[in-house]
């Protein structure tokens, strides 16, 4: 009985401590979690990084969920997971038709190019669409040339437009029989995010296993310490009640002791 009561008390206190935090994204690797944490802290949102069932978890206050999701969407976070060429052409024991092989090759090539372009500073996300000549139409290569379209979403203050010729050259050198003039690049700036009130990087510190902003570390520590003290006091109170419940003679003894002086008078 006492054990169940203690467990219920601990669970209720733990839920109370975590009720104001909302899990924003989970299953992250260390570098992904650090990147998201840095972006949120630099825009004035207090976020926490903690271990989860699978990977790391980023949590924010319930009042900051909408703003945090908007910031992550504008920054292209978490980053898109691209498919590798080797994963597309895994040996599965089935013989593919030439058309299937071509489609898989185009898809894998687009994924590889998209991932490479994403590595450019200032690029939020990138997509590459490749069109190769069809061999079944009987048309010449001149009437059915290869072409490629590159879509790039970039940060508003970046200078991605300065490297458009290099991006086109990268695509041309990656696709056979593709002419430089047949590559189009579309640049779209992402939404502008309001900067934090402080221009400096907000440092992060670890408090009892949680990564929090230094400016919030003291409040976070006080809250945790208060919860721990409350839990300890609750456990002590429950323990005293359990002892009195099992040994009511102690309470009767104190009552009789207090009444003896009155009888003596």
N, C-alpha and C positions, 0 to 999 in steps of 0.2 A: 504493500500500500504506500509506504513512504517512498519507495523507489519510483513508483509511477507518478507520485505527486511531484517529486524532484524533476523528473524528466519533463513533465508537462510544464512546470515552471520555467525550466531552462529553454524549452522550445518557444514558449510564448515571449520570453525576453529576447531571444534571438530573432524572432520574426518582427518584433517591435523595432529592433535595431536596424533591420534590413528593409523595413517597409518603405522607406523614403528613397531607396536606390532601385533603379530599373536597369535590367540587363540590356545593353544596347546591341552588342554583337559578341558572339562566342566562337570557340573553336579556332582561335587565332594562334599563329606562330609568334615567337618573341619579337621579330622585327616588325611584323604587321601590327601587333598590339602597341609597340612603342611608337610607331608612326601615327596611329590613330590617337593615342594618348597625347602626343606632342601637338597635333593639330587642334584638338579640343581645348587643351590648356592654353595654347597661344591665342585662341579666340575668346578667352574669358569663361570657359565652361569647366567647372571642377569635375574631373573624371577620375575614376579609380580603375586600376588593373589588378586582377586577382586570378588565381588558378581556378579552372573549372573542371568539369568531368572530362572534357576532351579539349585540350589546349587552354588558352587564356581567355579571360572575359573582361570586357570593358563595360563599366556601369557608370551611369550619371544620375543626378537627382531627377525625380519625376517631373519637376517643373522645367527641366532643360531637355527633355527627350526630343520634342519637335525641332528645337533649334539645333541640337546635336545631329539629328538625322539630316537636316538640310545642309549643314556644313560638310558632313561626310559625303553626301550626294554631289555637292559642288566640287569636292576634292577627288571624287572618284574612288572613295574608300568604302569597304576594303577593295583592294585592287582586283581586277578581273583575273581569273585563273585561265591561262592559255594552254591549249593542247599542243604537245610536242609532236614532231613528225613521227618519232618512233612509236608513240602511243596510237597514232592513227593507223599505222601499218603493222600492227601486232599480228603475229601468226595465230590464226584462230582455226585452222584446219579446213577452211572453206575456200573454194576457188572463186575469185571475184571476176566479174566481166570487165572488159576494157573500159566501159563507161563508168562503172563503179570505182575502178582504180583511178580514173581521171578526176572524178568528183572528190574522192578522198585526198588526192594529191593537191587539188586547188584549195580545199579547206585547210589542209595542214600548212600549205605555203602561206595562206592568208594569216593563219594564227601565228606562225613564226615571224612574219613581217610586222604584225600588230604588236607583238611583244617587244620586238627590237625598237620600234618607234616609241613605245611607251617609256623606254629608258631615257629618252631625251629630256633634259631639264625643262620644266614648265608644262610638259604634256600630262594632262589628267587621264585621258583615255584615247585610244586609237583603234580604228578598224580599217582593214584593207580588203577591198573587193577585187578579185582577179577574174578576168574573162580571157580564156584561151581559145584559139581557133578550133573550130569543129572539123574533124577529119572525115566525118561522114557526109558532109554537105557537098563535097566535090568542088567547093569554091577555092580559089587561090588564096594564098596568104595575104595578098595585097587587098582583096575585097573583104577579107574577114580577119583583120589584124588582131593581135593580142592587145588588151588594154587593162588598166588598173585605176581604181579610184581609192583615194586615201582620205578618210575622215579623221580629223584631229580635234579633240576638245582640249583647250589649253587654259592656263591661268591668265587672267586679264593683264597682268603686268609682265608677262613673259615676252620673249622675243623669238618665238617659234617661227614667225614668218621669215626671219633671216636665214633659216636653215632649210627652207622649202626646196631649193635646188639640190641640196645634199640628200634630202628625203626622196626626191624623185629619182636621183641617181642610184640610191640604195635599192629602190624597187626595180628599176630597169636592170640592174646587174644581178638581181635575184630571179628574174623571169626570162626564159628563153624567148627570143624573137619579139621582145617588147621595145617599142620605140619611146624615146624620151618624151615626145610630144603627145603620146597616148596615155600619159599618166597625169591625172588631175588630183589636186590636193585641196581639200576644203578645210578651212580653219574656223572654228567656232569658239569664242571665249566663254568660259564658265561664269556662273553668277558671282557677283562681287560679294565678298564676305566682310562684314564690319570687323575692323581690327580691334584687338583688345585695348583697354584703357591704358595699359602699359606697353611700351614699344619693345622692352627687353624680353628675352626668353624667360618664361616663368619656370623656375627650377622645380624639380620634383624630388620628393623625399619619401622614404619608406617608413610607414608607421604600423607596427604590428602586422606585417605581411601585406600591407596595402600601399600602393603608390598613389600619393596625393600631392597636391600643390603645397609648396612650403607655406604659402599664406593661409592655408586651411589646416595645416598640420596641428596647430595648437587646439583649435576647436574640435578636430577629429579625435585627438588624444583625450581631451577632457570628456567628450561624449563616451568614448570607450571605457575610460576609467570609471565614469559614473555608472555605466551599465554593469561593470564588473563589481563595483561596491554594492550596488543594489542587489545583484545576484547573490553576493556573499551574505548580505544582511538577511535576504529572504531565506537562504539555506539555513542560516543560524536560527532564524525564527521557526522554520519548519522543524528543525532538529529539536528545539526546546519543546515545541508542541507535541512532537512524537514521544519525547521522554515523559512528559506529563500525562500523555494519553496512556502510555504503557504502565506508568507508576503513579497513579493518582494519590498514593499515600504521601508523596512529597508535598503536594498541595494541601492535603489535610493537616500535615505536620506543621506547616507554616501558619495555617489558620489557628490551630490549637495553641501554638506558641504565642501568637499575637493576643489571644484571648486570656491567657494565664494572668498577666499583670492586672487586668481589669477585674478578674475574679478575686485576686488577692486584696484589692482595695475594698 
